Amino acid sequence: MADLPQTLQRTVIAVANQKGGVGKTTTAINLATALAAIGRRVLIIDMDPQGNASTGLAIPQSKRDQGTYQWLAGQDITPLNTDVPNLSIIPAGQDLLGAEIELSDVDQREYIARTALDRLKDPFDFIFLDCPPALGLLTLNALAAANQVLVPLQCEFFALEGLSQLSKTVDRVRRRINPTLQMKGIVLTMLDRRNNLSQMVESDVRQHLGDQVFTTVIPRNIRLAEAPSHGKPSLIYDIDCPGSQAYIALAREFLTRAAAPPASPAAA
């Protein structure tokens, strides 16, 4: 295994779940915004070819030609400022669609993002790697470059099944590539208190995973769902809505956990 570079001394968080539609990008954007609002310097790296984080922060396609693909290819990329003070982004353009195929033949391909992080000149307090909804090469690179994994988990019936697969991947990455990688925690998303099934899933997840699950739960909220179409984090779009208030609470809990040892990975 290659020597670990200085990147792993930073707070680098891979926001990952191989299942789509679980609130992964919404969590990355709004948690990053909450941290930026208290003066922390935060960077989001959009590693999802769909570019949802870039869209959610109003980055037009015309400004995505120098983004994650070029960054992974070895170019020195200057992160773009967003409308949120202290929050920057390396956006994803359409060229990222072919990255997994093109990078698959590169030597030590699982370390590409880690090497790229070492080239960043700006000092950031937190770097969020917004992963695609798959356990492919881009997600593997994010896990190899990160020191923490944050898992948004939708309150639905098959939630635990998908988490088990991700946990196995995290364990393999820790053993073979990145021994410093730890589970930051699991964020329950899209909870509907009126739905008995949602509450049963929450109870089941907490029973199985205990302290790995954040106390804060993100509710299903229409304002939260509307915000990306306006190119704004929910905290900017409507700070008073239940979803925004939940992400503010999550940021407080996130910072509290930062001072404590990370939780052990979920059992496979």
N, C-alpha and C positions, 0 to 999 in steps of 0.2 A: 504493500500500500504506500502511496506517495506521502511524503512528509506533509503535515498539516500546516497551511500557511496562516498568516496573521488574520485572515478573514474571520476565522472561527472565534476570535476574541471579541468580535462585534456582536450586537444583538441582531441576529438575522433570523427572521421567522418565516418559514414556509407555511402558507395557508393552503391546506390540501384536503381534498376528498375526491376519490375517483368517480363519485356520483355527481352528476350535474344537477343544477337547480336546488342546491341546499343552502344557498345564501353565502357562498364562499367569497365571491367578489364583493358583495354588499358588506360582509364582515371586514374584509381587508380595507375597503375604502373608508368606512365609518369609524373603525377603530383607529386607523391612521389619522383621520381628521381630528378625532378627540384628543389624541396624543399631541398632534401639531398645535391644537388650540391652547395647550398649556405650555407651549414654548419648546417642545421637543422637536428636533430636526428629523423629519421622517421621509423616507423614500419608498415608493412602491415600484417594483419591477414587474411589469405585466408579462408573464410567461405563458399566457393563454392565447393561442392563435386567434381566438374569437375577439380578443381585444376589449372585453367588457369593462375592465378597470379603466382603460384609456377613454372609452366612450362615457363612462360614468363620471369622469373628471373633465369632460368637454374638450378632449384633445382631438382636433380635426384630422382627417386622413392625410391632409397635406403636410402635417407635422410629424407623421409617423414613419417617414422614410429613413430616419436615423433613430432606430429604436432597438428593441431587444434582439432582433436578428443580427443586426450589425454589431451589437455589444457582445453577443456570443461568438461572433465570427472574428473577434479580436480587435475591433476598432475602439478607439477612445471616444466614448459617447458622453456628452454633457446632459444630465437629466433636465427635463423641462420643468419649469415652475408651473404650478397650478394656481387656480384662483384662491386656493386655501393657503394662507401664509404658513411658511415652514414645511409645506408638503410639496414634494417633487415626484416626478414619475419618469421612468423609462418606458415609453409606450410600445405596444405591439402593433406591428403592421401586418399586412396580408402575406408578406414574404416569410413570416414565421411559420406559415403552414407547412413549408417544406423543410423546416429545420431538422426535424427528427430524422428524416431520410438522409439529408446532406451531412449531418453531424455523426451519423452512425458509423462511418468509416474513419473518423478522426481518432488518433491515438489518445488514450485515456479520456474518452468521450464523456465519462461521468463526472469529470472534474472541470469541464469547460466553464460552467457558471462560477465556480469557486475561483478559478483563475481570473475571470472577468471582474469579479468583485474586488480583487486586489488592485485592479487598475483604477478604481473609482477614487478621485482625488478629494471630493467633498466629504467632510466628516458628518455622518448621520448617526443619530442616537438609535434609531430603529430602521431596519430595512425589511419590508414585507415582500416576499416573493409570491405573487398570486399565480397559483399553479393551474394548469388545465384540468378538466374533469376526466383524467385518465392517469394510469400509472406507467406512462411511457418515459422516453428519454428526457423530456423537459422536466417532468416531475422528479425523476431520479436526480437530475442536476440540481434542482432546488433543494432536495433533501441532502445532497452531498455538500452543498454550500452553506446550509443553515446550521444553527445550533439549537433551534427549537422548532417544533411542529405545532401549529394551531389547527384544530379540526372542527369546522362547522358541521353540525349533525342535525339534519332535519328530523322533526318529531313525527316519524312515520314508521310503519310496520317493519320495513326491511333495514332500518337504520343500523342495528347492531351487526347484521351480516356484512354490510359494506365496511364497517369500521374494523372488523376482524381482518379483512384482506389488507387494508391500509396498515394496520398494526404489524402484520407479518412483513410488509415491505419496509417499514421503519426499522424493524428488528434486523432485517438483512443488511440494510444500509449501515446501521450502527456496527454490526459485526465486521463487515467487509470493506467499508469505504469511509465512514465518518463516525468514529467512536464517541464524539462529543454530542451527537444528536440526541435530544430529549423531547419527550412529549410535554409541550407547554400546557395543554389542556384541551378540553372538548367543549365547544359552545353549542348549546341546544338552540336551534333556530326554528322559526315559523310555528311557534307553539300557539295553538288555539285553545284557550281555556274552556271554551264551550263544547269542545270535542273530547269525548271520553277517551278515544283512542290516543290522542296527543298526550293526555295526562298519563295514560298507562305506559306509553313509550318513555316519557320522562322518568317515571318511577322505576321502570325496568332498567334504563340506562344508568341511573344513579345507584341502583342496587348492585349492578354488575361492576361499575367503574369507580364508584365512590368519589374520592377527592380529586380525581382526574377531571371531573365535570365541573365547569364553572358554576357558581351559585346563580349568577345572572343568566336569565333566559331571554332570548330575543322573540318577541311575539310576532304573529302574523299581523301585518299592518299595511294598509293601503298606501299611506304616505311614503312608507319605506319602499314600496314597490314602484311608486311613481317617480321618485327622485332621479334614478338613472336616465330617464327619458328627457329630463331637463338638464342633464350634464352636471348634476350637483350631488354631493353627499347628502344623505338625509339630514344630517346635523346642520347643513346650510339651508336646505330646502324647507324644512319645518322642524326646528329644534324642539318644539313642545310636543310633538307627536310621541306616542308610546314607544315606537321603534327607536327614535333618536335618544330618548331618555334611557332606554335599555342599553344602547351602545355607550353612553356616557358612564353608566354604572359598570359596564364591562371594562371600560378603560381604567376605572379606579381599581377594579379587582385585578386586572392585568398587571398594573404597576405594583400592587401589593404582592402578587405572586413573583414578580421579578426579583424581589428581595429574598425569596425563599427558594430552597432547592427544588428543581423541577420534579414533577411527579414521574413515577416509573411508567414505562410504556404499557399500553393496554394488553391484557392477556390475549393470546391468539385463540 
